[in-house]
Amino acid sequence: IGFFEGSIDEDTPCRPQSLYGISKNALREALVLLAKEREVEFQWIRGFYIVGTSPHGCSIFAKIVQAAQEDKHEFPFTMGLNQFDFIDYDLFCEQVAAVVEQDEVLGVINCCSGRPVSLADQVEWFIKQNGLSLSLEYGAYPDRPYDSPGVWGDAKKINRILHRQ
């Protein structure tokens, strides 16, 4: 999407600021054209901040699990004020399955919770939920200037899909 603040729906303008984001957006736009040309149904699943307990990956949650496995007791952190749409990995998988098993709701579909939560609240909950003995070192890292202050998915489409089952 690029820098944006607020609820993101299928009509939110995309203005990506990285080569990865620009490429992904170009792929989506090309697939929209191809789907129209070939007269096929088009679904583009937009996953929000997927939270899992795997130590593999680059997310803050993977890094927290890695730190716990290394018996660290402090975890350097930002102030955690930014708000994101966090969704548990298993729920995300259920939503993706529900999307692809139906053909009535099409286009861009957000797999999300539909609500913003501060990064600090989510990380504190994650540490407690998983029984990790880590404390956050708030302010060790500055907030990234390119992160949106608050961004979350509009859950109307996924809720329509889930309530049809």
Secondary structure, 3 states (H helix, E strand, C coil): CCCCCEEECCCCCCCCCCHHHHHHHHHHHHHHHHHHHHCCCCEEEEECEEECCCCCCCCHHHHHHHHHHCCCCEEECCCCCCEECEEEHHHHHHHHHHHHCCCCCCEEEEECCCCCEEHHHHHHHHHHHCCCCCEEECCCCCCCCCCCCEEEECCHHHHHHHHHC
